[in-house]
Amino acid sequence: MADLKLSETRDLTRIERIGAHSHIRGLGLDSALEPRAVSEGMVGQTSARKAAGVILQMIKEGRIAGRAVLIAGQPGTGKTAIAMGMAKSLGLETPFAMISASEIFSLEMSKTEALMQSFRKAIGVRIKEETEVIEGEVVEVQIDRPAVAGAALKTGKLTMKTTEMEGVYDLGAKMIESLGKEKVQSGDVIAIDKPSGKVTKLGRSFSRSRDYDAIGPQVRFVQCPDGELQKRKEIVHCVTLHEIDVINSRTQGFLALFTGDTGEIRAEVREQIDTKVAEWREEGKAEIVPGVLFIDEVHMLDIECFSFLNRALENEMAPIVVVATNRGITTIRGTNYKSPHGIPIDLLDRLLIITTQPYTKDDIRKILDIRCQEEDVEMAEEAKALLTHIGVETSLRYAIHLITAAALACQKRKGKVVENEDITRVYNLFLDVKRSTQYLMEYQEQYMFSEASIGDGDEDGTNAMLS
Ligand SMILES: Nc1ncnc2c1ncn2[C@@H]1O[C@H](COP(=O)(O)OP(=O)(O)OP(=O)(O)O)[C@@H](O)[C@H]1O
């Protein structure tokens, strides 16, 4: 029974980990920004990857803040994959926020507020703080018990040492509580932040490594610090403007950061924060790190959002905005006008445009190979060739979806390697867009609100492919 439970949990976490883009680990470029054929999970699409690499370089050199990039191309040609590749190559220091344009239409906040929050999630502030710390090895913690229980506050003494000196500090009730919470005992190396009284346990002193107590697998041994007990230390915190907003918005509190339930943040709060951050920048205490905001399906934004974007990009702290769309010439939401990609011309004019190209058969084969590896699916060569053929005739995404389904069909017949029969089985079970449309054309009278007239749509009969 215990075994069963264990394997169930393992499977669940495994499923969660395999997202549509989990195989993408970067843009797959060499040091001269030339795309490698297959690298970091990326295949083909060389000129788009190269262009994305140049933009990445400009971002890293801080040269492109406030600009915007459009990745345009047919569905399933790797636009989101390239954005993910950029995010992975940026490193943890540069904030990256990702939204799909339709997410901003919610009842809880206005569209422009949702966009504003996304913008501020993509702007980092690196705050430098000098603080005084007491850092050393604990020699003794001595707590005096009050004569009558509860009569007076507890007091005590803390003796700490470095390799060069020893010092004794008086303890108040608050410090005693902090030390108790961290379970500090003699032999621990700790740091106390003097202004806030925050205690951090750095590890256990090497000199105590022979002690019989407190030695578990988690214990980290460290050297006893040298020099003075009290030191000035520079601490760097990296936060996003959105995090500062939420923490300072009186109605929310920082827990909202975890639930995502931040509600609207008042304009005054943001103004105050911007003024404060500007002061810190002047004093050399803080730096702005413009990150990347990726807006997928950008044609879903409406005219108000587009003018907000236009204005927001002018702000000196603006992040780099990368947008993607698979639309051609279409109506701009909220107007009767048509425009390329459904984006107003004035905004379009500011964008650096990267286009993605349809994949060749060879590229599709390689992407499917990578996905099979990512999903731990063993597939016969013949079956891979068939799946590639399906990918060419239908879409890459449909072929990717069939991998897991075919693996399940294979498991069901107790096979180890996915064969042609498994692919055929799931191909017949799940329709791709073309066959689904064809089916609708044939049976439309039996559906509700059907508006198409016979003869509309795509009639190339992909269905004949496997027969
Ligand atoms: N060049 C590539 N290398 C590796 N995997 C890729 C590549 N291009 C696309 N993929 C994978 O193919 C799938 C579909 O691609 P993706 O979602 O990026 O397409 P898209 O252009 O954003 O599509 P849409 O316009 O429908 O949003 C994803 O699982 C993606 O990770």
The ligand as an ORCA input file, in Angstrom:
! r2SCAN-3c Opt
* xyz 0 1
  N      12.228     25.649    -32.721
  C      11.692     24.840    -31.818
  N      12.460     23.970    -31.158
  C      11.918     23.155    -30.247
  N      10.615     23.097    -29.932
  C       9.790     23.932    -30.571
  C      10.302     24.841    -31.535
  N       9.264     25.531    -32.022
  C       8.165     25.094    -31.400
  N       8.471     24.136    -30.506
  C       7.512     23.436    -29.643
  O       6.321     23.240    -30.421
  C       5.147     23.555    -29.668
  C       4.365     24.678    -30.316
  O       5.134     25.850    -30.361
  P       4.723     27.268    -29.742
  O       3.673     27.100    -28.712
  O       5.958     27.988    -29.333
  O       4.099     27.936    -31.019
  P       3.482     29.385    -31.196
  O       4.129     29.940    -32.426
  O       3.592     30.181    -29.957
  O       1.970     29.027    -31.515
  P       0.648     29.909    -31.411
  O       0.711     30.939    -32.488
  O      -0.449     28.922    -31.669
  O       0.624     30.497    -30.032
  C       5.623     23.879    -28.279
  O       5.582     22.702    -27.495
  C       7.062     24.332    -28.501
  O       7.841     24.162    -27.328
*
